[in-house]
Amino acid sequence: MNPNFRKGLYIGLIFYLFGATVTMVVHHVSGWEYMHAPPPSAFVVLIVLLLALVRSVWLVTNLDSRHATRHKGELAVHGLPMLGFIILVISLIMS
């Protein structure tokens, strides 16, 4: 495996690890007071996924740069959560 590709994988994993940590802290601090609404931590998850989408678009537009291998590694990490988010949205629309 190319070291730059591996560096991209690590950057993507650190991004989601940071997002998961912030989500857990927000959920621990704020809890889930009202059962008929999403908890505040759900908004943090949504923000992380939207930032990942923006980052993915930026990475795709810069694939011809000198860091293309690293960008491909990050895109490999962003692919799975984005696919899960798309499937979630489609299932919510269909139901």
N, C-alpha and C positions, 0 to 999 in steps of 0.2 A: 504494500500500500504506500502510495506517495506520501511523504511527510506533510506536504501542504494540504492534501486531502484530509489527512488525519487531523491537522490543525483546524480545518473547517468543521469537522465532526465535533471536535472538542468545543469550539466556539458555540455551535448550535446547542450542544448538550448543556453548556453553562447557561445559555439563555433560558432554556426551559427549567433548569434546576433553580435558577434565580426566581423565575415566575412562580414555580411551585412553592418555594419558600415564602415568598411574599403572600401568596394565597393562604397558606397555612397560618401565618402570623395574623393576617387580617381576620380570618375565621376564628382564630383563638381569642383575639381581642374583642371583636364585635359580636360573635356568636350568631345565632339565628333566632331573632326575637319573634318575628311574625311568620308563621308557618305558611301563609298564603302568598308569599312573595319570595323571590330569590334572595339568598343571603348576600351581604355585601361582597363576600369572597367570590361570588359568581361574576360580579362585574370586573374583578381583577383578572379572572380567567379570560373573560371576553377581551379585555384590554391587551393581555399577553398574546392572544390569538390574532388580534388585529395588528399589533406591532409585528408579529411574525409574518403576517401577510404583506405588510408594507416592506419589511426586510427582504422577503422572498422576491417581490417585484423589483426591488433595487438590485438584488443579486443577479436576477435574470437579465436586467438591462446592462449590467457590467460584466457579463461573461466573457467579453473579448479583451478584458484588461489583463495585466500581468499576473493578477491573483486569481485567474480563472479556475485553477484546480481547487483552491481553498473555497471559492464560491460554490463549486459543485459539491463539496463536502457539506457545507452548510445547507444547501438545498436538499441534500439527501436526508438530513435531520428534520428539516421543516416539512418534508413531504408527508410523513405519517400523521402528525397532528392536523395538518391542513386537510388531509383526506378524511380523517375522523370528524372534523368540524363540518365539512361539506356533507358527509353522510348524515350527521345529526340534523343539519338544517333541512335536508331533503326529507328525512323521516318526520320532522315536525310539520313540514308543509303538507305531506301526504296524509297525516292523521287528522 
